Amino acid sequence: MIRKSVLLILPSQNFNEEEYLIVLNALETAGIKVFIASDANSLCTGSNGLKVKNDIQFYNIHESNFGGVIFIGGSGTRNYWNNSLLQSTAQKFSRSKKPIGAICSAPVLLAKAGIISECATCYPDDKLELERQGVQYKNEPVVTKKNIITAQDPSSAPEFVKSFLYELAKSN
């Protein structure tokens, strides 16, 4: 069960719906069970109004229950860059050497958690914030370093999720 489940972290407001739907559909097509974690009380709301029910609150995340984690981006993700619960979650997945994905604005959270140290990519508007954390910005759609996959935006989501699935298969 652990191998075939992935945790998606969604901001309660303004997550990128296109990234979410591309990632969700690819994971489900690959036979992966997806669980949604958020701090929303009932429904997460995307940037265009899509409503998604979360399965797990941030404080109830146990990395041992999942094969990997993906942080979905969008403007709402910036509100979580300094969230200690999410940084701790990222660190636990990293220590367990499980695949960690972050797209759009989410790679900055991983940098602030200290699990990205060399290079990564992110939404170009967040480049300076990534560099402030000492991480070299790569202007590429997807960057994979060990078990951490970062991506720029919705157009890179198909390649991003393919790389994540490859890392997930390697980790099992």
C-alpha positions as CSV (number, residue, x, y, z in Angstrom):
1,M,0.0,0.0,0.0
2,I,2.8,2.4,0.9
3,R,4.5,2.0,-2.5
4,K,1.3,2.7,-4.4
5,S,0.3,5.9,-2.6
6,V,1.4,9.5,-3.0
7,L,0.6,12.5,-1.0
8,L,-0.3,15.8,-2.8
9,I,0.1,18.9,-0.8
10,L,-2.4,21.6,-1.8
11,P,-2.7,25.2,-0.5
12,S,-6.2,25.9,0.9
13,Q,-6.5,28.8,-1.6
14,N,-5.2,29.6,-5.1
15,F,-3.5,26.3,-6.0
16,N,-2.7,25.9,-9.7
17,E,-5.5,23.8,-11.0
18,E,-3.8,22.8,-14.2
19,E,-0.7,21.4,-12.4
20,Y,-3.0,19.6,-9.9
21,L,-5.1,17.9,-12.6
22,I,-2.2,16.9,-14.8
23,V,-0.4,15.4,-11.8
24,L,-3.5,13.7,-10.4
25,N,-4.5,12.2,-13.7
26,A,-1.0,10.8,-14.4
27,L,-0.7,9.3,-11.0
28,E,-4.1,7.7,-11.1
29,T,-3.5,6.4,-14.6
30,A,-0.3,4.8,-13.3
31,G,-2.3,3.0,-10.6
32,I,-1.2,5.2,-7.7
33,K,-3.5,6.0,-4.8
34,V,-3.5,9.8,-4.2
35,F,-4.2,11.5,-0.9
36,I,-4.7,15.2,-0.6
37,A,-3.2,17.1,2.4
38,S,-4.1,20.7,3.2
39,D,-4.9,23.0,6.1
40,A,-8.3,23.8,4.6
41,N,-11.2,23.1,6.9
42,S,-13.3,21.6,4.2
43,L,-12.4,22.4,0.6
44,C,-9.3,23.7,-1.1
45,T,-10.1,26.3,-3.8
46,G,-8.0,26.6,-6.9
47,S,-7.1,29.8,-8.7
48,N,-10.1,29.4,-11.1
49,G,-12.6,28.1,-8.5
50,L,-12.0,24.4,-8.6
51,K,-12.9,22.8,-5.3
52,V,-11.0,19.8,-3.9
53,K,-11.7,18.0,-0.7
54,N,-8.6,17.2,1.4
55,D,-8.1,13.9,3.0
56,I,-5.5,14.8,5.6
57,Q,-4.7,17.9,7.7
58,F,-1.0,18.9,7.7
59,Y,-0.5,18.0,11.3
60,N,-1.7,14.4,10.6
61,I,0.8,13.7,7.8
62,H,3.0,10.6,8.5
63,E,5.5,10.1,5.8
64,S,5.7,6.3,6.5
65,N,2.2,6.0,5.0
66,F,3.3,7.2,1.6
67,G,5.7,6.3,-1.2
68,G,6.3,10.0,-2.1
69,V,5.0,13.5,-1.8
70,I,4.3,16.3,-4.3
71,F,3.9,19.9,-3.5
72,I,1.5,21.6,-6.0
73,G,2.2,25.2,-6.9
74,G,0.1,28.3,-7.5
75,S,0.2,31.7,-6.0
76,G,-1.3,30.3,-2.7
77,T,1.8,28.2,-2.2
78,R,3.8,31.3,-1.4
79,N,1.8,31.5,1.9
80,Y,3.4,28.2,2.9
81,W,7.0,28.9,2.2
82,N,7.7,29.3,6.0
83,N,5.3,26.7,7.2
84,S,7.2,24.7,9.7
85,L,4.9,21.6,9.5
86,L,5.4,21.4,5.7
87,Q,9.1,22.0,6.0
88,S,9.3,19.2,8.6
89,T,7.2,17.0,6.3
90,A,9.6,17.6,3.4
91,Q,12.6,16.9,5.7
92,K,11.1,13.6,6.8
93,F,10.4,12.4,3.2
94,S,14.0,13.5,2.4
95,R,15.5,11.5,5.3
96,S,13.4,8.5,4.2
97,K,14.9,8.9,0.6
98,K,11.4,9.0,-0.8
99,P,10.6,10.9,-4.0
100,I,9.7,14.6,-3.4
101,G,8.2,16.7,-6.1
102,A,7.6,20.5,-6.1
103,I,6.2,22.5,-9.0
104,C,5.8,26.2,-9.7
105,S,6.2,28.2,-6.4
106,A,6.6,25.1,-4.3
107,P,10.4,24.5,-4.8
108,V,11.1,27.5,-2.6
109,L,9.5,25.7,0.3
110,L,11.9,22.8,-0.2
111,A,14.8,25.2,-0.3
112,K,13.7,26.9,2.9
113,A,13.4,23.4,4.5
114,G,17.0,22.9,3.6
115,I,16.5,19.8,1.4
116,I,17.5,21.5,-1.9
117,S,21.0,22.8,-1.7
118,E,22.6,22.7,-5.2
119,C,20.2,23.6,-8.0
120,A,16.5,23.5,-8.8
121,T,13.9,25.2,-11.0
122,C,10.7,27.0,-10.0
123,Y,8.3,29.5,-11.4
124,P,10.5,32.2,-12.9
125,D,8.9,34.9,-10.8
126,D,10.1,33.1,-7.7
127,K,13.7,32.7,-8.9
128,L,15.2,35.4,-6.6
129,E,13.5,33.8,-3.5
130,L,15.1,30.4,-4.5
131,E,18.5,32.0,-5.0
132,R,18.2,33.8,-1.6
133,Q,18.2,30.3,-0.1
134,G,21.5,29.6,-1.7
135,V,20.1,27.4,-4.5
136,Q,21.2,27.9,-8.1
137,Y,18.2,28.5,-10.3
138,K,18.2,26.5,-13.5
139,N,16.0,27.8,-16.3
140,E,14.8,24.4,-17.4
141,P,11.3,22.9,-17.3
142,V,12.3,20.1,-14.9
143,V,15.3,19.5,-12.7
144,T,15.9,16.2,-10.9
145,K,18.6,15.9,-8.2
146,K,18.7,12.6,-6.5
147,N,15.1,11.9,-5.3
148,I,13.9,15.6,-5.6
149,I,12.1,16.7,-8.7
150,T,11.4,20.4,-9.3
151,A,9.4,22.0,-12.2
152,Q,8.6,25.5,-13.5
153,D,4.9,25.6,-14.4
154,P,1.9,23.8,-15.8
155,S,3.6,23.3,-19.2
156,S,6.3,21.3,-17.5
157,A,3.8,19.2,-15.4
158,P,3.7,16.2,-17.8
159,E,7.5,15.8,-17.8
160,F,7.5,16.5,-14.1
161,V,5.1,13.8,-13.2
162,K,6.9,11.3,-15.5
163,S,10.1,12.0,-13.7
164,F,8.4,11.6,-10.4
165,L,6.9,8.3,-11.3
166,Y,10.4,7.1,-12.5
167,E,11.8,8.1,-9.1
168,L,8.9,6.4,-7.3
169,A,9.5,3.2,-9.2
170,K,13.2,3.3,-8.3
171,S,12.5,3.8,-4.7
172,N,10.4,0.6,-4.3
